[in-house]
Amino acid sequence: MFDPFSQQGAGELNVLKRHLQSTVLTLLDRNTSQREIHRLTGVDRKTIRRYQALRAGAEANSPGK
């Protein structure tokens, strides 16, 4: 599974729970707007933008077919 914070240190971080990460990433994959994701999940839009940017960066570095 996509884990955007796996490279961070062992310090205290505010990280979304796995089920919310999965929900946000699934909705982003389905081209759901950030506002709609916020309405459905309660996750802050800035957090959604961060996950969207991390997902775009991870896809850009993945090998193509």
QUIWO-V822874 format. One record per backbone hydrogen bond with DSSP energy under -1.0 kcal/mol. NH is the residue of the N-H (numbers start at 0). CO is the residue of the C=O. Records with the same first field share a line. If there is no record, write none. Layout:
NH->CO  CO
//
This chain:
5->2
7->4
14->12
20->16
21->17
22->18
23->19
24->20
25->21
26->22
27->23
28->24
29->25
30->27
31->26
36->32
37->33
38->34
39->35
40->36
41->37
47->43
48->44
49->45
50->46
51->47
52->48
53->49
54->50
55->51
56->52
57->53
58->54
59->55
60->56
//
